[in-house]
Amino acid sequence: MRREPRAYVRDALRAAELLDEFTTGKSRTVGAG
């Protein structure tokens, strides 16, 4: 199954946001999964 380059970029951005929130101690998106 091939994925579009945009899909990888979107996933990378999402992962970066989650990582940023974990590292900064923010918890706004907890339970929003």
Buried (B, 14 or more C-beta within 10 A) or exposed (E): EEEEEEEEEEEEEEEEEEEEBEEEEEEEEEEEE
